[in-house]
């Protein structure tokens, strides 16, 4: 493989080594190694429909053992600020995914939010561990 490729264990293939991809691999590895998330329940580049015939891709989704979405994650390259626009993008994707948690990460900053059933967003000051996600 050329140096412009990086292996993604979540997709089981080599992918372009973009700055955003580097953030994704670092963050997802931390979820598995530090927070106890099962690697088998994390999917990267999840296709979703966000309107009539519009297909987008979620950067990553963490699922429960019953394969219900628990966390929707949006990654950005380090130099991309995690602004309200990034949160809006994740929230739009989540109207399809219905995950109770949103995480935005750019390698320098992480924003974690809990989404209630009526779509109210509460910001958290930590990444929930795997056991904290489960009801």
N, CA, C and O of each residue as an XYZ file, in Angstrom:
540
protein
N       0.838     -1.186      0.000
C       0.000      0.000      0.000
C       0.883      1.250      0.000
O       1.928      1.287      0.649
N       0.451      2.254     -0.728
C       1.172      3.525     -0.739
C       0.971      4.253      0.572
O       0.084      3.911      1.354
N       1.800      5.264      0.812
C       1.694      5.970      2.082
C       0.441      6.841      2.154
O       0.131      7.382      3.215
N      -0.280      6.984      1.047
C      -1.504      7.780      1.058
C      -2.723      6.944      1.468
O      -3.862      7.395      1.349
N      -2.472      5.727      1.949
C      -3.558      4.857      2.380
C      -3.372      4.502      3.850
O      -2.251      4.436      4.353
N      -4.491      4.275      4.524
C      -4.472      3.868      5.928
C      -5.477      2.726      6.066
O      -6.533      2.741      5.432
N      -5.145      1.736      6.896
C      -6.056      0.615      7.080
C      -7.135      0.993      8.084
O      -6.839      1.479      9.176
N      -8.378      0.768      7.707
C      -9.504      1.022      8.604
C     -10.044     -0.322      9.091
O     -10.694     -1.034      8.326
N      -9.784     -0.683     10.361
C     -10.276     -1.964     10.868
C     -11.803     -2.016     10.962
O     -12.385     -3.099     11.019
N     -12.446     -0.856     10.978
C     -13.905     -0.818     11.091
C     -14.575     -1.098      9.750
O     -15.709     -1.575      9.698
N     -13.857     -0.793      8.662
C     -14.367     -1.109      7.319
C     -13.626     -2.287      6.710
O     -13.987     -2.768      5.636
N     -12.587     -2.751      7.399
C     -11.763     -3.877      6.951
C     -11.185     -3.654      5.556
O     -11.196     -4.549      4.710
N     -10.680     -2.441      5.337
C     -10.045     -2.156      4.050
C      -9.162     -0.919      4.173
O      -9.260     -0.153      5.132
N      -8.302     -0.748      3.179
C      -7.472      0.455      3.123
C      -8.295      1.594      2.534
O      -9.069      1.402      1.596
N      -8.113      2.781      3.100
C      -8.841      3.972      2.645
C      -7.850      5.120      2.511
O      -6.729      5.036      3.013
N      -8.253      6.181      1.845
C      -7.387      7.345      1.663
C      -7.014      7.935      3.020
O      -7.869      8.111      3.888
N      -5.744      8.235      3.191
C      -5.234      8.759      4.464
C      -5.413     10.272      4.525
O      -4.433     11.017      4.510
N      -6.657     10.723      4.593
C      -6.948     12.153      4.692
C      -6.778     12.602      6.145
O      -6.757     11.765      7.047
N      -6.656     13.914      6.383
C      -6.583     14.383      7.781
C      -7.807     13.951      8.598
O      -7.668     13.578      9.763
N      -8.990     13.997      8.007
C     -10.206     13.570      8.713
C     -10.145     12.085      9.053
O     -10.576     11.672     10.130
N      -9.613     11.290      8.140
C      -9.510      9.838      8.379
C      -8.563      9.549      9.539
O      -8.810      8.640     10.332
N      -7.483     10.316      9.641
C      -6.568     10.144     10.766
C      -7.265     10.403     12.089
O      -7.069      9.668     13.057
N      -8.085     11.458     12.131
C      -8.860     11.767     13.338
C      -9.827     10.619     13.637
O      -9.968     10.203     14.787
N     -10.488     10.113     12.599
C     -11.455      9.017     12.790
C     -10.766      7.795     13.403
O     -11.255      7.233     14.383
N      -9.638      7.388     12.831
C      -8.975      6.177     13.317
C      -8.493      6.342     14.752
O      -8.643      5.427     15.561
N      -7.916      7.496     15.081
C      -7.449      7.755     16.445
C      -8.613      7.718     17.431
O      -8.521      7.101     18.493
N      -9.702      8.382     17.070
C     -10.844      8.498     17.982
C     -11.533      7.147     18.180
O     -11.837      6.765     19.310
N     -11.777      6.429     17.089
C     -12.463      5.137     17.207
C     -11.605      4.139     17.983
O     -12.132      3.341     18.759
N     -10.285      4.180     17.779
C      -9.395      3.299     18.536
C      -9.502      3.632     20.032
O      -9.509      2.730     20.870
N      -9.584      4.932     20.362
C      -9.721      5.335     21.773
C     -11.050      4.839     22.351
O     -11.101      4.418     23.507
N     -12.127      4.885     21.556
C     -13.419      4.388     22.059
C     -13.307      2.921     22.443
O     -13.860      2.500     23.459
N     -12.597      2.141     21.641
C     -12.440      0.710     21.910
C     -11.491      0.487     23.087
O     -11.818     -0.246     24.021
N     -10.314      1.121     23.041
C      -9.268      0.831     24.023
C      -9.484      1.511     25.376
O      -9.162      0.927     26.410
N     -10.022      2.729     25.391
C     -10.143      3.472     26.640
C     -11.561      3.473     27.210
O     -11.740      3.566     28.424
N     -12.560      3.371     26.348
C     -13.947      3.503     26.814
C     -14.734      2.190     26.753
O     -15.905      2.147     27.129
N     -14.086      1.119     26.278
C     -14.711     -0.197     26.319
C     -15.748     -0.484     25.248
O     -16.517     -1.436     25.377
N     -15.784      0.318     24.193
C     -16.755      0.082     23.129
C     -16.343     -1.156     22.330
O     -15.171     -1.284     21.975
N     -17.273     -2.074     22.037
C     -16.929     -3.238     21.219
C     -16.657     -2.801     19.768
O     -17.500     -2.167     19.134
N     -15.477     -3.147     19.262
C     -15.132     -2.752     17.892
C     -16.163     -3.262     16.891
O     -16.444     -2.596     15.894
N     -16.729     -4.442     17.150
C     -17.682     -5.043     16.209
C     -18.994     -4.258     16.114
O     -19.774     -4.473     15.186
N     -19.245     -3.347     17.069
C     -20.493     -2.578     17.058
C     -20.280     -1.135     16.597
O     -21.160     -0.289     16.756
N     -19.108     -0.863     16.027
C     -18.821      0.466     15.481
C     -18.741      0.344     13.966
O     -17.983     -0.469     13.439
N     -19.530      1.158     13.271
C     -19.515      1.161     11.806
C     -19.044      2.527     11.322
O     -19.443      3.558     11.863
N     -18.190      2.526     10.297
C     -17.684      3.768      9.720
C     -18.311      3.979      8.352
O     -18.590      3.023      7.629
N     -18.529      5.245      8.005
C     -19.092      5.614      6.696
C     -20.433      4.917      6.449
O     -20.588      4.166      5.486
N     -21.386      5.176      7.326
C     -22.700      4.531      7.270
C     -23.609      5.317      6.324
O     -23.878      6.493      6.568
N     -24.090      4.679      5.238
C     -24.986      5.408      4.320
C     -26.355      5.649      4.948
O     -26.940      4.750      5.553
N     -26.860      6.878      4.796
C     -28.190      7.216      5.305
C     -28.913      8.069      4.273
O     -28.281      8.744      3.461
N     -30.227      8.037      4.308
C     -31.045      8.898      3.448
C     -31.490     10.091      4.278
O     -32.048      9.917      5.362
N     -31.251     11.307      3.782
C     -31.647     12.520      4.513
C     -32.573     13.371      3.666
O     -32.300     14.545      3.418
N     -33.660     12.777      3.227
C     -34.582     13.520      2.383
C     -34.863     12.721      1.132
O     -34.365     11.608      0.962
N     -35.657     13.294      0.268
C     -36.090     12.590     -0.939
C     -34.904     12.311     -1.857
O     -34.422     13.200     -2.559
N     -34.448     11.069     -1.838
C     -33.392     10.648     -2.746
C     -32.011     11.204     -2.442
O     -31.107     11.058     -3.264
N     -31.817     11.837     -1.289
C     -30.506     12.383     -0.933
C     -29.821     11.400      0.005
O     -30.310     11.127      1.102
N     -28.679     10.869     -0.438
C     -27.950      9.949      0.419
C     -26.668     10.608      0.906
O     -25.917     11.200      0.130
N     -26.438     10.492      2.198
C     -25.217     11.007      2.828
C     -24.559      9.845      3.549
O     -25.073      8.727      3.556
N     -23.413     10.126      4.158
C     -22.733      9.098      4.949
C     -22.397      9.665      6.317
O     -21.793     10.732      6.425
N     -22.793      8.942      7.366
C     -22.373      9.278      8.722
C     -20.928      8.822      8.863
O     -20.564      7.744      8.390
N     -20.106      9.636      9.510
C     -18.708      9.253      9.674
C     -18.576      7.972     10.491
O     -17.761      7.109     10.164
N     -19.369      7.844     11.545
C     -19.369      6.606     12.334
C     -20.648      6.534     13.158
O     -21.205      7.553     13.568
N     -21.096      5.309     13.388
C     -22.247      5.057     14.256
C     -21.871      3.891     15.175
O     -21.336      2.877     14.729
N     -22.164      4.061     16.467
C     -21.967      2.995     17.451
C     -23.341      2.397     17.714
O     -24.308      3.120     17.958
N     -23.419      1.074     17.664
C     -24.686      0.368     17.843
C     -24.705     -0.412     19.153
O     -23.660     -0.771     19.696
N     -25.923     -0.670     19.651
C     -26.096     -1.555     20.808
C     -25.992     -3.001     20.324
O     -25.922     -3.254     19.121
N     -25.982     -3.948     21.264
C     -25.972     -5.363     20.874
C     -27.212     -5.724     20.053
O     -27.192     -6.684     19.283
N     -28.287     -4.954     20.221
C     -29.522     -5.189     19.449
C     -29.493     -4.422     18.126
O     -30.488     -4.371     17.403
N     -28.335     -3.826     17.821
C     -28.107     -3.058     16.586
C     -28.973     -1.810     16.483
O     -29.342     -1.383     15.389
N     -29.289     -1.235     17.627
C     -29.945      0.078     17.651
C     -28.851      1.136     17.752
O     -27.924      0.982     18.546
N     -28.941      2.211     16.961
C     -27.910      3.252     17.049
C     -27.857      3.885     18.438
O     -28.886      4.251     19.006
N     -26.645      4.007     18.974
C     -26.443      4.638     20.277
C     -25.742      5.987     20.133
O     -26.101      6.953     20.806
N     -24.735      6.048     19.245
C     -23.937      7.255     19.094
C     -23.704      7.529     17.619
O     -23.294      6.642     16.870
N     -23.967      8.765     17.206
C     -23.619      9.215     15.861
C     -22.395     10.110     16.018
O     -22.399     11.034     16.831
N     -21.344      9.838     15.239
C     -20.098     10.601     15.374
C     -19.777     11.294     14.061
O     -19.802     10.678     12.996
N     -19.476     12.577     14.152
C     -19.066     13.380     12.997
C     -17.622     13.811     13.223
O     -17.304     14.440     14.232
N     -16.750     13.468     12.274
C     -15.336     13.819     12.374
C     -15.002     14.948     11.422
O     -15.579     15.061     10.341
N     -14.067     15.778     11.837
C     -13.518     16.839     10.991
C     -12.001     16.784     11.112
O     -11.466     16.255     12.087
N     -11.313     17.333     10.114
C      -9.859     17.459     10.202
C      -9.521     18.421     11.338
O     -10.354     19.238     11.730
N      -8.288     18.324     11.873
C      -7.889     19.143     13.028
C      -8.104     20.631     12.821
O      -8.482     21.340     13.753
N      -7.865     21.110     11.606
C      -7.961     22.564     11.379
C      -9.406     23.032     11.177
O      -9.646     24.229     11.014
N     -10.367     22.109     11.185
C     -11.774     22.480     11.009
C     -12.426     22.634     12.388
O     -12.492     21.681     13.164
N     -12.901     23.836     12.676
C     -13.518     24.112     13.982
C     -14.847     23.380     14.123
O     -15.579     23.193     13.151
N     -15.138     22.977     15.338
C     -16.417     22.308     15.626
C     -17.453     23.387     15.949
O     -17.695     23.714     17.111
N     -18.044     23.919     14.910
C     -18.984     25.033     15.028
C     -20.423     24.525     15.110
O     -20.683     23.323     15.050
N     -21.337     25.464     15.246
C     -22.758     25.132     15.217
C     -23.152     24.460     13.913
O     -24.064     23.634     13.895
N     -22.471     24.806     12.809
C     -22.765     24.171     11.519
C     -22.462     22.671     11.561
O     -23.194     21.868     10.982
N     -21.383     22.301     12.246
C     -21.025     20.884     12.361
C     -22.066     20.163     13.209
O     -22.473     19.047     12.885
N     -22.497     20.801     14.296
C     -23.549     20.218     15.126
C     -24.844     20.081     14.324
O     -25.537     19.069     14.428
N     -25.166     21.097     13.527
C     -26.364     21.030     12.689
C     -26.286     19.862     11.710
O     -27.270     19.153     11.501
N     -25.103     19.664     11.106
C     -24.917     18.554     10.176
C     -25.187     17.224     10.875
O     -25.904     16.375     10.345
N     -24.618     17.044     12.056
C     -24.835     15.811     12.815
C     -26.305     15.659     13.200
O     -26.852     14.558     13.139
N     -26.945     16.757     13.595
C     -28.357     16.711     13.993
C     -29.252     16.331     12.814
O     -30.220     15.588     12.980
N     -28.929     16.840     11.625
C     -29.701     16.473     10.420
C     -29.544     14.978     10.148
O     -30.526     14.285      9.884
N     -28.314     14.484     10.212
C     -28.088     13.041     10.018
C     -28.860     12.248     11.070
O     -29.386     11.172     10.786
N     -28.922     12.790     12.292
C     -29.559     12.056     13.374
C     -31.081     12.017     13.256
O     -31.727     11.214     13.928
N     -31.662     12.869     12.413
C     -33.107     12.753     12.190
C     -33.419     11.420     11.499
O     -34.549     10.937     11.569
N     -32.429     10.830     10.838
C     -32.569      9.514     10.214
C     -32.094      8.405     11.143
O     -32.732      7.357     11.241
N     -30.965      8.635     11.830
C     -30.320      7.588     12.633
C     -31.008      7.386     13.989
O     -31.142      6.254     14.453
N     -31.445      8.486     14.627
C     -32.111      8.452     15.939
C     -31.213      7.916     17.056
O     -31.659      7.121     17.882
N     -29.958      8.346     17.082
C     -29.055      7.950     18.169
C     -29.258      8.900     19.349
O     -29.458     10.098     19.145
N     -29.211      8.384     20.583
C     -29.387      9.260     21.746
C     -28.154     10.112     22.071
O     -28.237     11.025     22.893
N     -27.013      9.823     21.437
C     -25.807     10.622     21.662
C     -25.213     11.081     20.339
O     -25.241     10.359     19.342
N     -24.672     12.306     20.350
C     -23.911     12.839     19.213
C     -22.517     13.172     19.727
O     -22.356     13.710     20.823
N     -21.515     12.844     18.920
C     -20.150     13.255     19.243
C     -19.563     13.927     18.006
O     -19.668     13.409     16.894
N     -18.944     15.086     18.215
C     -18.205     15.786     17.171
C     -16.747     15.772     17.613
O     -16.455     16.039     18.778
N     -15.826     15.464     16.698
C     -14.414     15.413     17.077
C     -13.530     15.844     15.924
O     -13.780     15.498     14.769
N     -12.480     16.614     16.254
C     -11.517     17.013     15.229
C     -10.078     16.706     15.642
O      -9.138     17.201     15.021
N      -9.903     15.902     16.672
C      -8.567     15.544     17.119
C      -8.036     16.470     18.204
O      -7.185     16.064     18.995
N      -8.520     17.698     18.255
C      -8.112     18.647     19.291
C      -9.249     18.902     20.261
O      -9.027     19.150     21.446
N     -10.465     18.840     19.750
C     -11.651     19.173     20.530
C     -12.687     18.077     20.321
O     -12.791     17.502     19.238
N     -13.449     17.797     21.371
C     -14.542     16.828     21.277
C     -15.771     17.460     21.905
O     -15.708     18.011     23.004
N     -16.891     17.376     21.197
C     -18.168     17.867     21.717
C     -19.081     16.648     21.847
O     -19.265     15.896     20.890
N     -19.647     16.462     23.037
C     -20.539     15.330     23.289
C     -21.898     15.877     23.694
O     -21.993     16.770     24.535
N     -22.951     15.334     23.087
C     -24.300     15.797     23.410
C     -25.246     14.617     23.542
O     -25.123     13.614     22.839
N     -26.185     14.759     24.453
C     -27.269     13.785     24.632
C     -28.487     14.384     23.953
O     -28.794     15.562     24.139
N     -29.179     13.572     23.165
C     -30.367     14.043     22.457
C     -31.580     13.351     23.074
O     -31.669     12.123     23.081
N     -32.510     14.151     23.591
C     -33.708     13.580     24.214
C     -34.706     13.156     23.130
O     -34.530     13.467     21.952
N     -35.740     12.452     23.547
C     -36.751     11.982     22.601
C     -37.415     13.136     21.860
O     -37.845     12.975     20.718
N     -37.502     14.303     22.505
C     -38.111     15.453     21.821
C     -37.049     16.351     21.160
O     -37.290     17.525     20.880
N     -35.865     15.756     20.920
C     -34.766     16.387     20.177
C     -34.098     17.559     20.889
O     -33.441     18.380     20.250
N     -34.263     17.640     22.205
C     -33.533     18.646     22.970
C     -32.105     18.152     23.151
O     -31.879     16.972     23.419
N     -31.141     19.059     23.003
C     -29.734     18.688     23.101
C     -29.157     19.191     24.423
O     -29.286     20.365     24.770
N     -28.519     18.275     25.152
C     -27.822     18.614     26.390
C     -26.355     18.269     26.194
O     -26.022     17.131     25.863
N     -25.479     19.239     26.396
C     -24.050     18.989     26.222
C     -23.477     18.329     27.467
O     -23.833     18.682     28.591
N     -22.584     17.367     27.256
C     -21.924     16.648     28.343
C     -20.453     17.039     28.355
O     -19.909     17.451     27.330
N     -19.809     16.909     29.510
C     -18.400     17.276     29.577
C     -17.487     16.065     29.546
O     -16.319     16.162     29.923
N     -18.008     14.910     29.098
C     -17.193     13.699     29.006
C     -17.754     12.782     27.919
O     -18.909     12.900     27.510
N     -16.910     11.879     27.472
C     -17.352     10.831     26.545
C     -17.885      9.698     27.413
O     -17.169      9.208     28.286
N     -19.129      9.272     27.193
C     -19.652      8.172     28.014
C     -18.896      6.877     27.737
O     -18.544      6.586     26.593
N     -18.653      6.116     28.776
C     -18.060      4.781     28.585
C     -19.155      3.879     27.994
O     -20.333      4.236     27.990
N     -18.749      2.723     27.505
C     -19.704      1.780     26.913
C     -20.805      1.450     27.914
O     -21.980      1.441     27.547
N     -20.453      1.180     29.167
C     -21.470      0.803     30.155
C     -22.423      1.954     30.449
O     -23.583      1.716     30.787
N     -21.959      3.204     30.326
C     -22.835      4.355     30.576
C     -23.859      4.536     29.453
O     -24.908      5.145     29.664
N     -23.563      4.015     28.273
C     -24.486      4.157     27.139
C     -25.691      3.239     27.264
O     -26.776      3.542     26.769
N     -25.483      2.125     27.928
C     -26.517      1.102     27.946
C     -27.568      1.411     28.993
O     -27.250      1.849     30.099
N     -28.838      1.178     28.633
C     -29.932      1.515     29.557
C     -29.927      0.638     30.802
O     -30.782      0.797     31.673
